[in-house]
């Protein structure tokens, strides 16, 4: 596995208009360096958000970055994974905070000051928290399973992202094809359908693999189980493209 996935910007980012209007940040002052915020979001459940969020955060942390994962899902799946990880004796790679509330855009800027990356594991079916996460984010990733139902459901996320961009025009967003069944054409068909949406789709895809299911049960990472395996390579490619999208 190669190192040097990406380099974070050394200059402070400008406050978004929404936060400035609340007095959270003063756009007229020079800000200290702040980490990039990545929100993994989809209003549809069962698309693999938590698996992607925990693995993406780990890939960045293993590359030497300071990473914080925000568990914004009331179900607390990422926190449960971290607890299983600790119980099974795996080392702690990053901090996880449970913040399943509508004030993420107010709280995360302070958290980002002490991190290179903040990864948000967003909730399904809670639009208010998803909106707050998008206003906190530099990049919104929308995992989509390769099925017609998931592609249709993605339109709801597109609408929420377009609404968030009214207040935060610089918000970047992209689809990620997730849980693609290896050896089928369904993934290509889903990608073709997503091409009609106003958001781009990352070239990196993550397949449906037993390694991911096993990692969830054990609180481990596919990279820890097989560093040269297909699953680990897919996560590494995804992390590299995410970093490229944030440049």
Backbone as CSV, one residue per row, in Angstrom:
resi,resn,N_x,N_y,N_z,CA_x,CA_y,CA_z,C_x,C_y,C_z
1,UNK,0.857,-1.189,0.000,0.000,0.000,0.000,0.888,1.233,0.000
2,UNK,0.600,2.152,-0.881,1.439,3.335,-0.996,1.055,4.381,0.028
3,UNK,2.045,5.206,0.425,1.776,6.299,1.346,1.655,7.584,0.566
4,UNK,1.421,8.667,1.278,1.317,9.948,0.606,0.058,10.073,-0.209
5,UNK,-1.094,9.683,0.357,-2.354,9.731,-0.363,-2.656,11.135,-0.824
6,UNK,-2.485,12.090,0.054,-2.796,13.464,-0.322,-2.141,14.432,0.637
7,UNK,-2.138,15.693,0.250,-1.629,16.755,1.101,-2.751,17.725,1.381
8,UNK,-2.948,18.062,2.654,-3.973,19.030,2.997,-3.462,20.427,2.748
9,UNK,-4.372,21.361,2.494,-3.989,22.735,2.234,-3.442,23.362,3.501
10,UNK,-2.421,24.198,3.366,-1.802,24.838,4.527,-2.419,26.195,4.838
11,UNK,-3.179,26.727,3.913,-3.798,28.025,4.166,-5.171,27.843,4.773
12,UNK,-5.619,28.810,5.602,-6.938,28.739,6.220,-8.029,28.918,5.185
13,UNK,-9.152,28.249,5.382,-10.248,28.368,4.432,-11.176,29.488,4.865
14,UNK,-11.846,30.082,3.921,-12.771,31.169,4.217,-14.050,30.614,4.832
15,UNK,-14.648,31.374,5.717,-15.894,30.949,6.365,-17.020,30.938,5.350
16,UNK,-17.870,29.922,5.443,-19.015,29.915,4.535,-20.057,30.918,5.014
17,UNK,-20.887,31.336,4.091,-21.822,32.417,4.398,-22.811,32.046,5.493
18,UNK,-23.188,30.773,5.499,-24.172,30.346,6.500,-23.597,30.471,7.900
19,UNK,-22.372,29.955,8.097,-21.740,30.025,9.419,-21.477,31.472,9.818
20,UNK,-21.047,32.287,8.865,-20.746,33.678,9.192,-21.994,34.417,9.644
21,UNK,-23.124,34.084,9.049,-24.359,34.761,9.415,-24.781,34.445,10.834
22,UNK,-24.301,33.301,11.347,-24.611,32.909,12.719,-23.574,33.438,13.702
23,UNK,-22.534,34.066,13.176,-21.482,34.563,14.044,-20.546,33.477,14.511
24,UNK,-20.565,32.296,13.857,-19.688,31.205,14.264,-18.259,31.495,13.850
25,UNK,-18.089,32.032,12.642,-16.771,32.378,12.137,-16.816,33.796,11.603
26,UNK,-15.694,34.489,11.680,-15.611,35.844,11.151,-14.801,35.811,9.875
27,UNK,-15.477,35.999,8.737,-14.808,35.905,7.446,-13.791,37.006,7.253
28,UNK,-13.812,38.034,8.068,-12.881,39.131,7.918,-11.564,38.917,8.634
29,UNK,-11.423,37.819,9.345,-10.199,37.551,10.087,-9.439,36.409,9.436
30,UNK,-8.120,36.420,9.589,-7.325,35.299,9.126,-7.579,34.122,10.064
31,UNK,-7.970,32.978,9.487,-8.287,31.809,10.298,-7.095,30.870,10.385
32,UNK,-6.968,30.142,11.491,-5.920,29.130,11.562,-6.222,27.996,10.586
33,UNK,-5.213,27.206,10.295,-5.373,26.091,9.377,-6.459,25.150,9.879
34,UNK,-7.330,24.740,8.970,-8.447,23.893,9.347,-8.476,22.669,8.451
35,UNK,-8.795,21.512,9.043,-8.855,20.276,8.277,-10.044,20.231,7.336
36,UNK,-9.947,19.358,6.355,-11.023,19.158,5.397,-12.103,18.262,6.009
37,UNK,-13.351,18.571,5.677,-14.488,17.827,6.222,-15.169,17.060,5.093
38,UNK,-15.295,15.748,5.282,-15.904,14.858,4.291,-17.147,14.250,4.917
39,UNK,-18.291,14.472,4.308,-19.550,13.908,4.818,-19.997,12.764,3.919
40,UNK,-20.229,11.592,4.509,-20.719,10.419,3.776,-22.207,10.325,4.062
41,UNK,-23.017,10.611,3.046,-24.448,10.827,3.263,-25.306,10.116,2.234
42,UNK,-26.425,9.622,2.687,-27.494,9.156,1.808,-28.748,8.999,2.651
43,UNK,-29.853,9.520,2.170,-31.103,9.398,2.915,-31.625,7.971,2.914
44,UNK,-31.158,7.163,1.994,-31.563,5.762,1.945,-30.650,4.944,2.849
45,UNK,-31.228,4.068,3.645,-30.436,3.216,4.513,-29.888,2.006,3.780
46,UNK,-28.907,1.355,4.390,-28.385,0.113,3.851,-27.493,0.236,2.637
47,UNK,-26.905,1.415,2.424,-26.049,1.601,1.243,-24.562,1.469,1.581
48,UNK,-24.245,1.202,2.841,-22.851,0.994,3.225,-22.126,2.249,3.647
49,UNK,-22.847,3.243,4.144,-22.221,4.504,4.551,-21.176,4.295,5.642
50,UNK,-21.544,3.575,6.680,-20.649,3.425,7.826,-19.376,2.670,7.450
51,UNK,-19.507,1.629,6.653,-18.327,0.882,6.225,-17.384,1.773,5.433
52,UNK,-17.938,2.581,4.529,-17.095,3.500,3.763,-16.474,4.562,4.665
53,UNK,-17.267,5.128,5.567,-16.764,6.199,6.427,-15.640,5.705,7.332
54,UNK,-15.818,4.558,7.972,-14.792,4.049,8.883,-13.525,3.654,8.128
55,UNK,-13.681,3.065,6.945,-12.507,2.657,6.167,-11.804,3.852,5.543
56,UNK,-12.558,4.833,5.071,-11.943,6.029,4.507,-11.154,6.773,5.584
57,UNK,-11.748,6.922,6.762,-11.049,7.585,7.870,-9.777,6.833,8.235
58,UNK,-9.843,5.512,8.249,-8.668,4.711,8.598,-7.573,4.835,7.551
59,UNK,-7.957,4.844,6.279,-6.953,4.960,5.213,-6.200,6.282,5.333
60,UNK,-6.913,7.342,5.643,-6.280,8.648,5.829,-5.391,8.656,7.072
61,UNK,-5.867,8.020,8.153,-5.089,7.976,9.397,-3.815,7.155,9.224
62,UNK,-3.916,6.047,8.520,-2.749,5.206,8.299,-1.723,5.872,7.384
63,UNK,-2.155,6.902,6.690,-1.241,7.691,5.870,-0.580,8.804,6.681
64,UNK,-0.820,8.794,7.998,-0.166,9.756,8.871,-0.951,11.021,9.128
65,UNK,-2.224,11.038,8.755,-3.052,12.230,8.959,-3.785,12.167,10.294
66,UNK,-4.060,13.343,10.848,-4.870,13.421,12.071,-6.336,13.401,11.637
67,UNK,-7.052,12.388,12.077,-8.415,12.159,11.592,-9.384,12.046,12.770
68,UNK,-10.543,12.632,12.592,-11.647,12.490,13.539,-12.861,11.995,12.755
69,UNK,-13.552,11.009,13.292,-14.785,10.532,12.675,-15.964,10.968,13.534
70,UNK,-16.937,11.626,12.911,-18.154,12.046,13.602,-19.259,11.060,13.296
71,UNK,-19.760,10.393,14.327,-20.880,9.468,14.167,-22.164,10.283,14.315
72,UNK,-22.725,10.699,13.168,-23.934,11.525,13.179,-25.190,10.712,12.942
73,UNK,-25.083,9.401,13.022,-26.231,8.513,12.858,-26.773,8.154,14.246
74,UNK,-28.041,8.450,14.521,-28.596,8.106,15.835,-28.451,6.631,16.194
75,UNK,-28.320,5.756,15.176,-28.142,4.331,15.461,-26.755,4.026,16.015
76,UNK,-25.794,4.925,15.811,-24.461,4.767,16.389,-23.659,3.604,15.856
77,UNK,-23.813,3.274,14.579,-23.115,2.111,14.016,-21.600,2.279,14.031
78,UNK,-21.112,3.472,13.711,-19.657,3.688,13.721,-19.098,3.563,15.138
79,UNK,-19.835,4.062,16.115,-19.396,3.945,17.508,-19.386,2.490,17.952
80,UNK,-20.396,1.709,17.506,-20.433,0.277,17.831,-19.231,-0.438,17.217
81,UNK,-18.883,-0.077,15.974,-17.723,-0.679,15.315,-16.457,-0.373,16.101
82,UNK,-16.312,0.869,16.562,-15.127,1.259,17.333,-15.057,0.487,18.651
83,UNK,-16.212,0.255,19.267,-16.225,-0.503,20.525,-15.794,-1.949,20.285
84,UNK,-16.293,-2.559,19.207,-15.867,-3.923,18.879,-14.372,-3.960,18.587
85,UNK,-13.892,-2.912,17.940,-12.464,-2.834,17.633,-11.636,-2.843,18.918
86,UNK,-12.041,-2.029,19.880,-11.318,-1.973,21.155,-11.401,-3.302,21.894
87,UNK,-12.581,-3.917,21.888,-12.769,-5.188,22.589,-11.902,-6.297,21.992
88,UNK,-11.637,-6.217,20.681,-10.835,-7.237,20.010,-9.348,-6.899,19.968
89,UNK,-8.954,-5.825,20.685,-7.543,-5.525,20.837,-6.896,-4.814,19.669
90,UNK,-7.683,-4.247,18.763,-7.103,-3.499,17.647,-6.719,-2.091,18.111
91,UNK,-5.650,-1.570,17.532,-5.198,-0.247,17.953,-6.157,0.850,17.484
92,UNK,-6.188,1.931,18.226,-7.060,3.067,17.924,-6.386,3.944,16.876
93,UNK,-7.056,4.167,15.765,-6.477,4.930,14.660,-6.931,6.382,14.646
94,UNK,-8.133,6.638,15.158,-8.674,7.994,15.158,-9.765,8.082,16.213
95,UNK,-10.077,9.313,16.605,-11.136,9.516,17.573,-12.504,9.478,16.924
96,UNK,-13.476,8.970,17.642,-14.864,8.931,17.163,-15.745,9.653,18.177
97,UNK,-16.548,10.597,17.686,-17.447,11.356,18.534,-18.875,11.177,18.041
98,UNK,-19.780,10.897,18.937,-21.196,10.798,18.590,-21.842,12.179,18.630
99,UNK,-22.201,12.694,17.460,-22.837,14.015,17.367,-24.023,13.925,16.408
100,UNK,-25.019,13.190,16.779,-26.202,13.034,15.922,-27.187,14.157,16.221
101,UNK,-26.815,15.370,15.791,-27.692,16.499,16.040,-27.581,17.529,14.917
102,UNK,-28.495,18.496,14.956,-28.652,19.434,13.856,-27.688,20.615,13.930
103,UNK,-26.752,20.587,14.866,-25.814,21.700,15.039,-24.407,21.350,14.559
104,UNK,-24.295,20.362,13.666,-22.976,19.941,13.201,-22.207,21.086,12.558
105,UNK,-22.915,21.913,11.783,-22.236,23.002,11.075,-21.694,24.052,12.043
106,UNK,-22.201,24.059,13.278,-21.703,24.988,14.297,-20.529,24.370,15.054
107,UNK,-20.589,23.061,15.310,-19.605,22.406,16.160,-18.369,21.896,15.419
108,UNK,-18.550,21.443,14.194,-17.444,20.801,13.477,-16.302,21.753,13.125
109,UNK,-16.547,23.032,12.798,-15.400,23.903,12.508,-14.353,23.927,13.618
110,UNK,-14.778,23.901,14.878,-13.815,23.865,15.986,-13.072,22.530,16.025
111,UNK,-13.796,21.437,15.760,-13.160,20.114,15.749,-12.127,20.042,14.633
112,UNK,-12.451,20.625,13.478,-11.562,20.568,12.314,-10.258,21.319,12.530
113,UNK,-10.223,22.242,13.490,-8.993,22.986,13.762,-7.888,22.082,14.295
114,UNK,-8.272,20.947,14.887,-7.291,20.039,15.479,-7.105,18.773,14.652
115,UNK,-7.563,18.786,13.399,-7.480,17.585,12.563,-7.102,17.953,11.141
116,UNK,-6.554,16.977,10.431,-6.320,17.142,8.998,-7.581,16.809,8.212
117,UNK,-8.326,15.822,8.722,-9.577,15.424,8.090,-10.619,15.112,9.156
118,UNK,-11.836,15.525,8.899,-12.996,15.116,9.694,-13.934,14.376,8.754
119,UNK,-14.267,13.141,9.099,-15.170,12.327,8.293,-16.487,12.173,9.051
120,UNK,-17.590,12.531,8.414,-18.909,12.440,9.035,-19.646,11.225,8.487
121,UNK,-20.055,10.329,9.371,-20.931,9.218,8.989,-22.360,9.679,9.229
122,UNK,-23.037,10.076,8.147,-24.362,10.677,8.267,-25.477,9.669,8.443
123,UNK,-26.647,10.151,8.867,-27.778,9.263,9.122,-28.666,9.109,7.890
124,UNK,-29.379,7.992,7.782,-30.437,7.894,6.778,-31.723,8.500,7.332
125,UNK,-32.521,9.023,6.450,-33.889,9.459,6.780,-33.959,10.567,7.842
126,UNK,-32.891,11.295,8.063,-32.928,12.438,8.986,-32.382,13.639,8.221
127,UNK,-33.261,14.285,7.468,-32.828,15.340,6.559,-32.207,16.519,7.291
128,UNK,-32.686,16.828,8.484,-32.168,17.989,9.204,-30.698,17.805,9.580
129,UNK,-30.315,16.598,10.012,-28.921,16.333,10.348,-28.082,16.293,9.073
130,UNK,-28.628,15.717,8.012,-27.905,15.673,6.740,-27.624,17.082,6.227
131,UNK,-28.588,17.978,6.346,-28.380,19.365,5.910,-27.262,20.025,6.714
132,UNK,-27.283,19.810,8.019,-26.247,20.394,8.873,-24.878,19.828,8.518
133,UNK,-24.813,18.528,8.236,-23.546,17.903,7.854,-23.018,18.492,6.551
134,UNK,-23.904,18.743,5.596,-23.467,19.305,4.321,-22.948,20.729,4.485
135,UNK,-23.556,21.495,5.380,-23.089,22.857,5.615,-21.736,22.871,6.329
136,UNK,-21.413,21.774,7.011,-20.112,21.652,7.663,-19.048,21.117,6.716
137,UNK,-19.457,20.506,5.602,-18.553,19.724,4.775,-17.891,20.529,3.660
138,UNK,-16.702,20.067,3.286,-16.050,20.518,2.061,-16.430,19.609,0.897
139,UNK,-16.684,18.331,1.215,-17.018,17.343,0.201,-18.090,16.412,0.748
140,UNK,-19.161,16.234,-0.014,-20.210,15.270,0.330,-20.091,14.069,-0.599
141,UNK,-19.933,12.882,-0.022,-19.901,11.640,-0.786,-21.228,10.920,-0.613
142,UNK,-21.827,10.512,-1.719,-23.136,9.850,-1.692,-22.972,8.414,-2.180
143,UNK,-22.870,7.436,-1.268,-22.774,6.044,-1.707,-24.083,5.586,-2.343
144,UNK,-23.975,4.913,-3.470,-25.152,4.414,-4.180,-24.896,2.969,-4.576
145,UNK,-25.801,2.087,-4.172,-25.701,0.704,-4.609,-26.169,0.606,-6.059
146,UNK,-25.578,-0.324,-6.814,-25.942,-0.446,-8.228,-27.297,-1.117,-8.430
147,UNK,-28.341,-0.383,-8.150,-29.700,-0.867,-8.394,-30.564,0.310,-8.801
148,UNK,-31.622,0.020,-9.545,-32.509,1.094,-9.999,-33.127,1.826,-8.819
149,UNK,-33.478,1.096,-7.760,-34.092,1.725,-6.596,-33.141,2.738,-5.956
150,UNK,-31.874,2.365,-5.843,-30.913,3.275,-5.229,-30.655,4.497,-6.105
151,UNK,-30.594,4.293,-7.399,-30.387,5.422,-8.305,-31.566,6.388,-8.210
152,UNK,-32.782,5.849,-8.175,-33.959,6.717,-8.051,-33.919,7.475,-6.724
153,UNK,-33.550,6.761,-5.643,-33.526,7.390,-4.321,-32.448,8.466,-4.228
154,UNK,-31.426,8.390,-5.068,-30.346,9.372,-5.012,-30.820,10.776,-5.358
155,UNK,-31.940,10.882,-6.038,-32.451,12.196,-6.414,-32.782,13.043,-5.186
156,UNK,-33.163,12.384,-4.089,-33.449,13.127,-2.860,-32.184,13.781,-2.319
157,UNK,-31.050,13.042,-2.393,-29.787,13.621,-1.923,-29.345,14.756,-2.833
158,UNK,-29.560,14.611,-4.126,-29.204,15.684,-5.055,-29.956,16.958,-4.688
159,UNK,-31.220,16.811,-4.366,-32.021,17.976,-3.987,-31.484,18.626,-2.718
160,UNK,-31.117,17.825,-1.720,-30.572,18.377,-0.473,-29.235,19.081,-0.718
161,UNK,-28.414,18.516,-1.584,-27.129,19.140,-1.885,-27.336,20.468,-2.598
162,UNK,-28.276,20.505,-3.521,-28.559,21.760,-4.226,-29.073,22.818,-3.261
163,UNK,-29.879,22.421,-2.283,-30.352,23.367,-1.272,-29.187,23.868,-0.420
164,UNK,-28.279,22.957,-0.042,-27.128,23.360,0.785,-26.234,24.337,0.043
165,UNK,-26.130,24.183,-1.270,-25.259,25.059,-2.053,-25.789,26.486,-2.153
166,UNK,-27.043,26.685,-1.807,-27.556,28.059,-1.741,-26.805,28.827,-0.661
167,UNK,-26.488,28.127,0.441,-25.785,28.745,1.562,-24.283,28.501,1.510
168,UNK,-23.880,27.424,0.843,-22.462,27.078,0.758,-22.137,26.686,-0.680
169,UNK,-21.970,27.656,-1.558,-21.778,27.366,-2.988,-20.538,26.525,-3.272
170,UNK,-19.537,26.592,-2.389,-18.285,25.875,-2.640,-18.353,24.401,-2.268
171,UNK,-19.491,23.927,-1.771,-19.630,22.515,-1.408,-19.442,21.633,-2.638
172,UNK,-18.517,20.694,-2.539,-18.307,19.718,-3.607,-19.037,18.427,-3.245
173,UNK,-19.473,17.690,-4.253,-20.232,16.465,-3.995,-20.039,15.482,-5.137
174,UNK,-20.107,14.196,-4.807,-19.943,13.157,-5.827,-20.592,11.868,-5.350
175,UNK,-21.060,11.072,-6.310,-21.561,9.732,-6.016,-20.384,8.763,-5.920
176,UNK,-20.590,7.694,-5.126,-19.648,6.577,-5.066,-20.443,5.300,-5.278
177,UNK,-20.127,4.558,-6.323,-20.783,3.270,-6.536,-20.242,2.297,-5.498
178,UNK,-21.126,1.778,-4.662,-20.733,0.929,-3.546,-21.478,-0.398,-3.611
179,UNK,-20.829,-1.436,-3.107,-21.411,-2.788,-3.062,-21.742,-3.318,-4.456
180,UNK,-20.893,-3.005,-5.384,-21.067,-3.560,-6.726,-20.729,-5.044,-6.698
181,UNK,-21.566,-5.855,-7.329,-21.326,-7.294,-7.388,-20.325,-7.563,-8.504
182,UNK,-19.200,-8.164,-8.124,-18.123,-8.411,-9.080,-18.598,-9.342,-10.191
183,UNK,-18.239,-9.014,-11.418,-18.559,-9.877,-12.549,-19.917,-9.643,-13.164
184,UNK,-20.610,-8.568,-12.757,-21.916,-8.263,-13.339,-21.845,-6.926,-14.077
185,UNK,-22.855,-6.697,-14.899,-22.924,-5.443,-15.662,-23.776,-4.408,-14.940
186,UNK,-24.333,-4.774,-13.787,-25.248,-3.861,-13.091,-24.550,-2.568,-12.707
187,UNK,-23.279,-2.676,-12.296,-22.539,-1.482,-11.913,-22.412,-0.496,-13.060
188,UNK,-22.141,-1.005,-14.262,-22.039,-0.123,-15.428,-23.376,0.531,-15.733
189,UNK,-24.448,-0.229,-15.564,-25.773,0.325,-15.820,-26.111,1.415,-14.806
190,UNK,-25.733,1.201,-13.549,-25.982,2.212,-12.518,-25.180,3.471,-12.809
191,UNK,-23.928,3.295,-13.216,-23.090,4.450,-13.540,-23.680,5.242,-14.706
192,UNK,-24.224,4.531,-15.693,-24.845,5.207,-16.833,-26.069,5.991,-16.387
193,UNK,-26.845,5.418,-15.458,-28.037,6.116,-14.959,-27.647,7.339,-14.146
194,UNK,-26.572,7.232,-13.364,-26.122,8.364,-12.550,-25.575,9.496,-13.417
195,UNK,-25.178,9.176,-14.638,-24.648,10.209,-15.534,-25.694,11.277,-15.850
196,UNK,-26.967,10.932,-15.673,-28.033,11.905,-15.917,-28.222,12.862,-14.747
197,UNK,-27.569,12.569,-13.614,-27.690,13.419,-12.438,-26.683,14.575,-12.525
198,UNK,-26.934,15.674,-11.818,-26.032,16.821,-11.895,-24.744,16.680,-11.097
199,UNK,-24.559,15.562,-10.403,-23.332,15.329,-9.640,-22.443,14.335,-10.381
200,UNK,-21.118,14.483,-10.278,-20.229,13.497,-10.889,-20.208,12.199,-10.078
201,UNK,-19.707,11.134,-10.687,-19.520,9.856,-10.004,-18.035,9.537,-10.002
202,UNK,-17.478,9.270,-8.831,-16.059,8.938,-8.754,-15.758,7.671,-9.556
203,UNK,-14.580,7.641,-10.168,-14.184,6.459,-10.931,-13.975,5.255,-10.018
204,UNK,-13.521,5.495,-8.796,-13.294,4.406,-7.838,-14.620,3.787,-7.423
205,UNK,-14.671,2.480,-7.426,-15.859,1.747,-6.993,-15.464,0.769,-5.888
206,UNK,-16.412,0.488,-5.016,-16.184,-0.477,-3.938,-17.150,-1.641,-4.141
207,UNK,-16.609,-2.840,-4.153,-17.415,-4.022,-4.464,-18.017,-4.661,-3.223
208,UNK,-18.996,-5.499,-3.462,-19.590,-6.298,-2.382,-18.656,-7.465,-2.118
209,UNK,-18.015,-7.455,-0.962,-17.036,-8.491,-0.643,-17.236,-8.979,0.787
210,UNK,-16.975,-10.261,0.992,-17.094,-10.854,2.323,-16.134,-10.174,3.289
211,UNK,-15.005,-9.707,2.780,-13.999,-9.068,3.639,-14.582,-7.881,4.383
212,UNK,-15.473,-7.118,3.733,-16.071,-5.963,4.401,-17.018,-6.415,5.514
213,UNK,-17.827,-7.433,5.252,-18.739,-7.938,6.276,-17.971,-8.488,7.471
214,UNK,-16.892,-9.200,7.208,-16.076,-9.745,8.293,-15.431,-8.622,9.114
215,UNK,-15.030,-7.565,8.444,-14.366,-6.464,9.158,-15.335,-5.751,10.092
216,UNK,-16.587,-5.629,9.677,-17.588,-5.002,10.532,-17.787,-5.823,11.799
217,UNK,-17.913,-7.124,11.648,-18.159,-8.000,12.797,-16.997,-7.986,13.783
218,UNK,-15.776,-7.809,13.268,-14.589,-7.884,14.127,-14.074,-6.519,14.563
219,UNK,-14.658,-5.438,14.039,-14.135,-4.114,14.349,-12.766,-3.897,13.734
220,UNK,-12.524,-4.541,12.597,-11.228,-4.438,11.943,-11.383,-3.737,10.597
221,UNK,-10.298,-3.697,9.835,-10.280,-3.078,8.513,-9.867,-4.122,7.488
222,UNK,-10.358,-3.972,6.264,-9.964,-4.930,5.228,-8.453,-4.845,4.981
223,UNK,-7.879,-3.681,5.164,-6.422,-3.519,4.992,-5.660,-4.311,6.034
224,UNK,-6.199,-4.411,7.240,-5.542,-5.169,8.306,-5.653,-6.669,8.066
225,UNK,-6.713,-7.085,7.397,-6.929,-8.502,7.145,-6.129,-8.983,5.940
226,UNK,-6.008,-8.136,4.930,-5.236,-8.486,3.737,-4.837,-7.190,3.045
227,UNK,-3.633,-6.721,3.335,-3.189,-5.423,2.831,-3.086,-5.380,1.318
228,UNK,-2.916,-6.546,0.686,-2.782,-6.600,-0.773,-4.049,-7.099,-1.453
229,UNK,-5.119,-7.265,-0.684,-6.353,-7.794,-1.240,-7.111,-6.768,-2.072
230,UNK,-8.078,-7.251,-2.831,-8.867,-6.385,-3.705,-9.638,-5.338,-2.917
231,UNK,-10.188,-5.725,-1.766,-10.962,-4.779,-0.958,-10.087,-3.635,-0.474
232,UNK,-8.891,-3.941,0.006,-7.975,-2.906,0.490,-7.555,-1.982,-0.643
233,UNK,-7.324,-2.541,-1.827,-6.936,-1.710,-2.965,-8.070,-0.768,-3.374
234,UNK,-9.298,-1.241,-3.282,-10.439,-0.386,-3.627,-10.562,0.789,-2.665
235,UNK,-10.369,0.535,-1.381,-10.438,1.622,-0.400,-9.298,2.619,-0.621
236,UNK,-8.101,2.124,-0.913,-6.969,3.010,-1.160,-7.232,3.886,-2.380
237,UNK,-7.821,3.305,-3.404,-8.121,4.082,-4.612,-9.188,5.132,-4.315
238,UNK,-10.189,4.768,-3.531,-11.223,5.720,-3.155,-10.623,6.882,-2.369
239,UNK,-9.769,6.576,-1.400,-9.158,7.644,-0.585,-8.323,8.577,-1.451
240,UNK,-7.595,8.006,-2.417,-6.784,8.851,-3.296,-7.647,9.776,-4.129
241,UNK,-8.782,9.282,-4.609,-9.664,10.130,-5.421,-10.372,11.182,-4.572
242,UNK,-10.695,10.848,-3.342,-11.286,11.833,-2.439,-10.314,12.964,-2.196
243,UNK,-9.063,12.630,-1.954,-8.059,13.669,-1.738,-7.872,14.531,-2.986
244,UNK,-7.913,13.896,-4.142,-7.787,14.645,-5.382,-8.962,15.605,-5.547
245,UNK,-10.150,15.159,-5.171,-11.345,16.011,-5.288,-11.281,17.203,-4.345
246,UNK,-10.523,17.089,-3.262,-10.427,18.170,-2.277,-9.328,19.167,-2.592
247,UNK,-8.533,18.915,-3.621,-7.448,19.848,-3.971,-7.992,21.051,-4.684
